[in-house]
Amino acid sequence: MSTAVQNAGSTEGFTKLTRLQIARRAAEMIPDGSYVNLGIGIPTLAANVIPEGKEVVLHSENGILGVGPGPAEEDRDRDLINASKEYVTLRPGGSFFVHSDAFAMIRGGHLDLALLGAFQVGGNGDLANWTTGDRRFPPGVGGAMDLAAGAKAIWVLTDHVTKKGEPKIVNTCSLPLTAPGVVKRIFTDIAVIDVTENGLVVREMVPGLTLEQLQAMTEPPLTLAEDWKELVVA
């Protein structure tokens, strides 16, 4: 067993972000005026925490542009759901359209950004997020391959290590790829990391976490940005 795996999962001296906090930090960094698709899992939570005053138009591949936050239970409309089959609302000016038009928007390069989950991310930005190869959990690629190929940028939101404590940011993905070299930024429960031509650059770490601890939970070499800061969200 590698040193990285042995040490992975340690929380000594620091506190991991919750899933909603990961989503909130990503939402805070979405450029104003962006058209964005949110993938299944942690990314979907970002719809509920878009900062007030920021104009972000959320797209769903089942045919919605202008997705709003999740509704209160009494306001749920069974005909208004996102691609993850979750209840959503519609922002003023939002629209519905046929499924094929939603994918034409993706494949035509009209989305600025897609926030996706991941089972593994390679140090070179490779993305594996549609199957673990475990027959107990059927694969579900959904629109991920179209988004990975069609969106102008891909950010991944994920836990830093698996439930077994194994790194999810790896030298080479061992799982089937969704797309090669597409991930530009990784938000985890302990750090924000950019994928650059010069390798992985750490932009933010949770308070109390050292670069050495982070490296022990990450296979590819990490470089700490000169202007790195503590990862603190509400």
N, C-alpha and C positions, 0 to 999 in steps of 0.2 A: 504493500500500500504506500502511495506517495506521501511525502510530507504534507503536500497541499490538502489531500483528502483527510489525513489524520487530524489536521488542525481545523478543517472546515466546520462551520457551525458554531464555533466558540463565540460567546457573547460577553466574555469577560471585559468589563470596563466600558461597554457601550450598549446602547439600546437600538434595536432594529425598528425601522419604520413599519407602520401598519400598511395594509394594501391600499387603503384610502389615502394615506400620506404619500405613498409612491405616486399614485395617480395625481394628487394635488401638486406635487413638485413638477411633474411633467406638464400639467395644465398651465402652471405659472410660466413655463418656458416656451409655450407655443407662441410663435410670432403673431401679433395682432393682424387680423384680416385673413387668416389662413383658412383653407378648406381642408378638413381633417376627417379621416375615418378612424374609428375606434374598434380594435379587435376584441375578441372574447376574453373575459377574465378581468384582470386588473385594469387594462385600458378602458373598458366600458365605464368604470367608475369615474373617469375624468369628466364625463358629461355632467356630473353632479357638482363639480368643483372648479368649473371655468371661472377665473376671477371676474368679479363684477366690473363692467365697463370695457372688458376686452371683447372684440368682435371676432368670434370663431364660429364658422359654419360647419356643423357636423353632418357628415354623409353616412348613410347606411346602405349597404349593397342590396338590401331587399327593396329599396326604392324610396328613400326619404332624403331630402336635403333640408337642413334646418332642425335637426334633432335637438330636443331640449332635455332637461334633467328628468329623472324618474318621477312619476306622479305619486301623490298620496294614494293610499289603498282605495279610498272611496272615489277617487277620480280616474281610476284605471279604465282604459278603453281596450277591449280585447282585439280590436282591429288596428290598434296603434302600438306596434312592437318593432324592435330593432332586429338586426340580423342574428342576434343572440337569443331571440325570442323573449326578450325582456320588455316590460312595459316602459314606454317613453312618452314624452310630450312633444309638441310641435311648437317651435318658436314662431313669433310673428314673421310673416313672409316665407315661411317654410312651405315645402311642396312635396307632392307624391308623384311617382312616375313608375313606368313599367320596369321590371327587374332588369331587362336587357339594357335599358338606358342607364341604369345605375352602373352596370359593368362597362358600358361605353365611356362613361366619365372616368372610370379607373384606368381602363386600357388606353384612353386618349391622353393620359398625362395631365388631367385636370385637377388632381388632388395634390395639395402642397405637402401633405404629411400623413402618414399612417402610424398609429400607435398599436403595436402588436405584442402579444405574449410570446414566450419562447421556451422550448425545452433545452436548447443549447444555442449559444452564440459563439462563433469562432473569432479568434483574435484578429482575423482579416475581415470581419463583418459578415461572414456566412451565417445564415439563419436556418434553424431547424425547429419548426413549431407545429407540425401536423401529425406526427405519430411518434410514439415511444417504442413501437414494435411489440408492445405488450398486448396479447390477444384478448385480454380481459377488457381493454379499453379500445374500441374501434377507432381507426384514424378519422380525422375530420378536417380536411383541408379547407373547406368553405371557400371564401374569397381570398385567402392568404396569399396564394401564388400570384393572383392578379394584382393584389395590392403591392406585394413585394417588387413586382416588375413595373407597375404603372405609377405608383406614387413617387413624387420627387424626392422624398426623404422617408426613411424608416427609423423610428425610435422603438426600442424594446423596453417593456416594463415587466419585471420578473423578480422573483426571489433570487438572492445571490447564489445560493446553493440549493441542492435538492433536499428532500425530506431525509435522505440518508447522509446528508452533509457533503455530497460530492459537488465539485464546482460545476456551474452551468455555463460559465465563460471559459471556453476550452481552447487548446491549441488548434485542434482539428475536430470538427463535429463528427461523432460516431453514428448519429442518427440521420435518417434521410433528410436531405436539404429541401427547404422550401425555395430558397434562392441563394446564389452565391454573392458575397461581397456587398450586400445592400444596407446593412445596419450602420447607422451613423452615430447613434447615441444610445447608451444603455442606462436605464434607471433601475436600481435595485433597492432592496430594503436597507442597504448600508452605504451606497455610493452612487454617484453619477459619473459615468465614464464615456469619453468620446473615442470613437474608432477613427484613427487618422492614418495617413500614409506612413507615418513614422511609428505606428503601433498604438497601444491603448494609453490614453491620457486621462488621469483621474482629475475631475473638476471639483468634486465635492465628496466629503466623507462625513458620516454621522459623528457627533462629538464623542471623544474618547477612543475612537478607532485609529490605529496607526497604519501607516502604509505597509508595514511588515505584516500585520494581521490581515490586511486586505489581500496582500500578495499570496499569503498562505491559503486563501480561499479562492484563488484565481490562477488558472494555469498559465496564460500568456504573461510575459513581462509587463509590468505597469510602470508608467512614468507619472510623477506628481506634477501637475501644472504649477507654474510659478505663482499664479494668482488663484490657486485652489482655496476653497473656503469650506466652513462647516456646513453640513447638510441639515438644515433646520426648517421644518414646516409646521404649520399649525396643527 
